[in-house]
Amino acid sequence: MPQVLGIDASTQSCSAIIIDTESHSVVAEHSVNFGQRLPQYQAPSGFIPDGADGQVHADPRMWLDALELLLSELSEQCDLSQVSAISGAGQQHGSVYLNAQWFDCVAALSPSQSLAEQLQPCLSRSTSPIWMDNSTSVECAEIAQALGGDEVVCAKSGSIAVERFTGPQVRRFYKRQPEAYAATARIHLVSSFLCSVLVGQDAAIDTGDGAGMNLLNIQSWEWDAELLQATAPELASKLPAVAHGDHCVGDVATYFIEKFGFSAGTKVTVFTGDNPSSLVGMGASTPGKCVISLGTSDTFFAAMPEVVADPAGCGHVFGNPSGGSMSLQCFVNGSLAREEVKDKFQYDWDAFTQAFSNTEVANEGKVMLPFFRPEISPRIDVEAPLMAGSDAFSSWQEADAAIRACVEGQFLNMKRSTAWMQLETSTIYLTGGASKNDAIAQVIADVFQAKVQRLTVTGSVGLGAAFRAAVHNHGVALIALEQAFCNTDSKAMITPQVAADRYAANAASIDQLLSS
């Protein structure tokens, strides 16, 4: 049976894709939006609004109900008995807290009751903090202090202590609800929680998602004793095992066979986080390729040839589900910053694009770091762009020059801020709304001195999960899946049009702006 299923448990929905690995076709796709389909959880955008002190939580029962709805409706589209392997991914950094009943309960699920009904008594914490939660600044500082500073935490875990990461969230839970923490026998991520349910046994956390916890050592890919000790007592006993992305957890549980028609013996590969899964689904899980996603924030991620951490503490290192490690770095001032500059001159997007034809590459030395809000790459707390050039330019009197400077500054800063990754990038895959703009794509090619191709992949998280199910359970060649499903427009490939040193002076100016 050549069909495989990929599941994507994201912030706002639970989605699935089934692909046929022989005909290279999509058999079925479906999605369940939490807010629309499960209004009883009062989470219109996938989380409980108006949390105190930066707290952002979701109800894990909602994820279980959504999984059941998804599989029920998917079974109406296609024959799930034809699915031979499954994998999935979950929103990174979300955590689920379970008591000792969990181990027996998950192994004895009855199809006569819903998952949520049966597993609710296992919850030692009724709600789950997710990636949007920023309530743990104090706990991050405490973990860093216990280890000897942010640099030590970053070198060990691949990231400085970050508010949304699981370790600081666990510490806050331990401090504020010590009795509930003591009653917690297992702490899962969204990914490993749903994987456990699917196989009817306690599943491992993979290195891709596990590295987003400030608890996993990125050199050994094991739980780090010092990080655990700095976070909460007896934490090692509450965490699942760690597994690499090729690990087969087991067969799909009887619950899903009897209720949704899966075949006995359907293999399940360990779930991962949404970003690592997206790397696979975009065809960029081998070194030499990177993905730049141009959205509200811009994101840069890539497979890494060696495991290194960002000495500045701005980027992140996760396990690569295809082996080794991957890097990810976010730039807050992305599309919203480009839009701010456009609107400042009352331009539409056509006029914005025309500005590049009206100006020269490198912009006669006029540079801008368009930080309209505090940036995290690098960490700088400003509310207005940093600019260098003529008086007319710096006072916003040169519209076209400002637009070019905005975009060039963004990607010179991106190249500067990701140099720690030690990548030799030959191909950049562009995705996101702004990737359609030829002028922006050309700037990226020129700054990075790399070929730029646009990806037409939709649902890359679920697709990456399906790829992994096929590769690790049936030995399907990943490159064959990438060629079949990760479509690029080869005719529209954009190549560098200037020499590598064309931006040297601008890069030096940006260094000076940031140092001052």
Secondary structure by P-SEA (a helix, b strand, c coil): ccbbbbbbbccccccccccccccccccccccccccccccccccccccccccccbbbbbbaaaaaaaaaaaaaaaaaaccccccccccccccccbbbbbccaaaaaaacccccccccccccccccccccccccccccaaaaaaaaaaaccaaaaaaacccccccccaaaaaaaaaaacaaaaaaccccccaaaaaaaaaacccccccccccccccccccccccccaaaaaacccccccccccccccccccccccaaaaacccccccccccccccaaaaaaaaaccccccbbbbbbccbbbbbbbbccccccccccbbbbbcccccbbbbbbbcccaaaaaaaaaaacccaaaaaacccccccccccccccccccccccccccccbbbbbccccccccccaaaaaaaaaaaaaaaaaaaaccccccccbbbbbccccccaaaaaaaaaaacbbbbbbcccaaaaaaaaaaaaaacccccaaaaaacccccccccccccccccccaaaaaaaaaaaaac
